[in-house]
Amino acid sequence: MYQMQPARILRRMVAQGKGMPMRLRPALGTLAAMASVATIIGYAASALSADHQDGPATTSEPPADINDVYTWMDGNDVVLAMTTYPAAPTGAQFSNNVQYVFHTASAAAGLGTTTNPVDVIATFDATQKISVWVGTADYVNGDASPTAGLTSASGKVKVFAGLRSDPFFFNLDGFKQVALDVQGATGLTFNEAGCPALGATGPVLVTQLATAPDGGAPANHFATFNGLAIVVSVDKSLLTKGGAAMSVWGGSYATGPVVGDAGGQ
């Protein structure tokens, strides 16, 4: 598990400049996606998982294939970020047959209690102009690809959308070594999901996930990858009608002849 550095993610994803998918430095190795997390507004959130490439039906429509969903607080604003299109090439575009949705819900308590849903929905037309709805409370439309992005008339919603470097750090070589170690282990017991009970071996494998197979520094397998990024900053008053605890997950939904995806669940 890694810890998000949200200010750095936002600066990198939004400030790189239109049409300039510059790579993130390895310093972003402490980053991970946020998945079905409930957090108290005003505090940093821990991250749980990533989702790069799924089954053939989803990967056949790359702009709808979610990489990661991130969320964090920036002062009084909730920042929602979604990346799609694994290893996106230069010139990649969002689909005009997909709704990209951040599902949010809020409550006074914590994880597992959130109600009061508010969906933040983004769609694109054939010219890549974006439309963003924050429930029924606010709306913005236009070209969100410049560095400054778009701001709604109320000033409570800001959005950027475009090609950016993939901010997720993935130590593929360390992961493969862990898989080999588990496959070669003896005397393991498995639960109903087929996951082994590792006991004292667990901490050793966690260390291996964070290092190269030889114990050296990890390498970022995604260092040369790009993705399509949607970053929406929303005044928290629009998303927390139910209370200060908020949950977020993301999905992409077909409105035409394409396949959708659900990420960060």
C-alpha positions in Angstrom: 0.0 0.0 0.0 1.3 3.4 -0.9 0.3 6.9 0.4 -1.0 9.6 -1.9 0.7 12.9 -2.3 -2.3 14.8 -3.7 -0.9 18.3 -4.2 1.9 16.8 -6.3 -0.6 14.7 -8.4 -2.7 17.7 -9.1 0.2 19.9 -10.1 1.6 17.2 -12.4 -1.7 16.3 -14.0 -2.9 19.8 -14.5 0.2 21.9 -14.9 2.0 20.0 -17.6 0.4 22.0 -20.4 -1.9 21.1 -23.2 -0.6 18.3 -25.5 2.5 17.7 -23.4 2.2 14.3 -21.7 5.5 14.7 -19.7 6.5 11.8 -17.6 6.2 11.9 -13.8 9.5 11.4 -11.9 10.0 8.3 -9.7 9.3 10.5 -6.7 5.7 9.7 -7.3 6.4 6.2 -6.1 4.4 6.9 -2.9 1.2 7.2 -4.9 -1.8 4.8 -5.2 -5.4 4.9 -6.3 -8.2 5.4 -3.8 -10.8 2.7 -3.9 -14.2 2.7 -2.1 -12.7 4.8 0.7 -14.7 6.7 3.2 -12.9 9.6 4.8 -13.7 12.5 7.1 -13.6 15.7 5.0 -10.5 17.7 5.9 -8.2 14.7 6.5 -5.9 12.9 4.0 -7.2 9.6 2.8 -5.3 6.3 2.4 -5.2 4.5 -0.9 -6.1 0.9 -1.5 -5.9 -0.3 -5.1 -5.4 0.2 -8.8 -7.1 -1.1 -11.9 -5.1 -1.2 -15.2 -6.7 -3.2 -18.0 -9.5 -5.7 -17.5 -11.1 -8.3 -19.7 -11.2 -8.3 -23.5 -14.6 -6.5 -23.7 -13.4 -3.5 -21.7 -9.9 -3.3 -23.2 -11.5 -3.3 -26.7 -12.7 0.3 -25.9 -9.5 1.8 -24.3 -11.0 5.3 -23.5 -13.6 3.6 -21.3 -11.1 1.4 -19.5 -10.4 3.0 -16.1 -6.9 3.0 -14.7 -7.4 4.6 -11.3 -9.7 6.8 -9.3 -8.1 9.3 -6.8 -9.6 11.8 -4.4 -8.3 14.2 -1.8 -9.0 17.5 -0.1 -7.6 20.8 -1.3 -8.6 23.4 1.2 -12.4 23.6 1.0 -12.6 21.6 -2.2 -13.0 17.9 -2.9 -10.7 16.9 -5.8 -11.8 13.9 -7.9 -9.5 12.5 -10.5 -9.9 9.6 -12.9 -7.4 8.2 -15.4 -8.5 5.9 -18.3 -6.9 4.4 -21.4 -3.9 2.3 -20.2 -0.7 3.3 -22.1 -2.6 5.9 -24.0 -0.8 7.0 -27.2 -0.3 10.6 -28.3 -3.5 11.9 -29.8 -5.7 9.6 -27.6 -9.2 11.0 -27.0 -12.1 10.5 -24.6 -15.1 8.6 -26.0 -18.2 10.6 -26.9 -20.2 7.4 -26.2 -19.3 7.1 -22.6 -20.3 8.8 -19.3 -17.4 9.1 -16.9 -18.9 9.1 -13.4 -17.6 9.8 -9.9 -20.2 8.3 -7.5 -20.0 10.1 -4.2 -22.1 9.7 -1.0 -21.9 11.4 2.4 -22.9 10.8 6.0 -22.2 12.0 9.5 -20.4 8.8 10.4 -17.7 6.8 8.6 -17.0 3.8 6.3 -20.0 1.8 5.3 -22.6 4.4 6.5 -22.6 6.9 3.6 -25.9 7.8 2.0 -27.0 11.1 0.3 -25.5 10.2 -3.1 -24.3 12.9 -5.5 -23.0 11.8 -8.9 -20.4 13.9 -10.7 -20.9 13.0 -14.4 -18.6 14.0 -17.3 -19.3 13.5 -21.0 -17.5 14.6 -24.2 -18.7 15.5 -27.6 -16.8 14.6 -30.9 -14.7 17.7 -30.6 -13.6 16.8 -27.0 -15.6 19.5 -25.3 -16.6 18.3 -21.9 -19.9 18.7 -20.0 -19.8 18.1 -16.2 -22.8 17.9 -13.9 -22.4 17.9 -10.1 -25.8 16.3 -9.2 -28.3 19.0 -10.0 -26.4 21.7 -8.2 -23.9 22.9 -10.8 -22.8 22.5 -14.4 -19.9 23.5 -16.6 -19.2 23.0 -20.3 -16.4 23.7 -22.8 -12.8 22.9 -23.6 -11.1 21.7 -20.4 -7.8 20.8 -22.0 -5.9 24.1 -21.3 -3.8 24.2 -18.2 -6.3 26.5 -16.5 -9.2 24.1 -17.3 -12.8 25.3 -16.9 -14.6 27.0 -14.0 -18.4 27.0 -13.6 -20.4 30.2 -13.3 -20.7 29.8 -9.6 -17.0 29.2 -9.2 -17.7 26.0 -7.2 -16.6 23.5 -9.9 -13.4 23.4 -11.8 -12.4 20.7 -14.3 -9.4 19.7 -16.4 -9.4 16.9 -19.0 -6.6 15.7 -21.2 -3.6 13.4 -21.9 -1.2 13.2 -19.0 1.5 10.8 -17.6 0.2 7.9 -15.6 0.8 8.9 -11.9 0.5 5.4 -10.5 3.8 3.7 -9.5 3.9 -0.1 -10.2 6.9 -2.2 -9.3 6.1 -5.0 -11.8 9.4 -6.9 -11.3 8.9 -7.0 -7.5 5.3 -8.1 -8.0 6.4 -10.9 -10.3 9.0 -12.0 -7.8 6.3 -12.2 -5.1 4.1 -14.3 -7.3 7.0 -16.7 -7.9 7.7 -16.8 -4.2 4.1 -17.7 -3.3 3.9 -20.3 -6.1 7.1 -21.9 -4.8 6.1 -21.9 -1.1 5.1 -25.2 0.5 2.6 -26.0 3.3 0.3 -23.1 2.5 -3.4 -23.1 3.3 -5.9 -21.2 1.1 -9.1 -19.5 1.8 -12.3 -19.8 -0.3 -11.1 -17.1 -2.7 -7.9 -19.0 -3.3 -5.7 -16.6 -1.4 -2.9 -18.2 0.7 -2.5 -17.7 4.4 1.1 -16.4 4.5 1.7 -16.1 8.3 5.2 -14.9 9.0 6.0 -14.8 5.3 3.7 -11.9 4.8 6.0 -9.1 5.9 8.8 -10.6 3.7 6.5 -10.4 0.7 5.4 -6.9 1.5 9.1 -5.9 1.5 9.6 -7.6 -1.8 6.7 -5.7 -3.3 8.5 -2.5 -2.5 11.9 -3.5 -3.9 13.5 -5.1 -7.0 13.9 -8.9 -7.0 17.5 -8.4 -5.8 16.5 -6.2 -3.0 17.5 -3.0 -4.8 15.4 0.1 -5.6 12.1 -0.6 -7.3 11.5 0.4 -10.9 8.2 2.0 -12.1 6.7 -0.2 -14.8 4.4 2.7 -15.7 7.1 5.3 -16.0 6.6 5.6 -19.8 2.8 5.3 -19.8 0.3 8.0 -20.4 -3.4 8.1 -19.6 -6.5 10.3 -20.2 -7.1 12.3 -17.0 -10.3 13.9 -15.8 -9.7 16.1 -12.7 -12.7 17.8 -11.1 -12.5 20.2 -8.1 -15.8 20.7 -6.3 -16.7 22.9 -3.3 -17.4 20.4 -0.6 -20.7 22.0 0.2 -22.1 20.4 -3.0 -21.0 16.9 -2.0 -21.5 16.6 1.7 -25.2 17.3 2.4 -25.3 14.1 4.5 -22.3 14.9 6.7 -18.5 15.1 6.7 -17.8 11.5 5.9 -17.7 10.9 2.1 -17.2 7.8 -0.1 -16.1 7.9 -3.7 -15.9 5.3 -6.5 -15.8 5.7 -10.3 -17.3 4.1 -13.3 -17.5 4.5 -17.1 -20.9 3.8 -18.8 -21.7 3.2 -22.4 -24.2 5.6 -24.0 -23.4 4.2 -27.5 -21.8 1.1 -29.0 -19.0 0.7 -26.5 -18.3 -1.2 -23.3 -18.0 0.5 -19.9 -15.9 -0.2 -16.9 -16.0 0.3 -13.1 -12.8 1.3 -11.3 -11.8 2.2 -7.8 -14.7 0.2 -6.3 
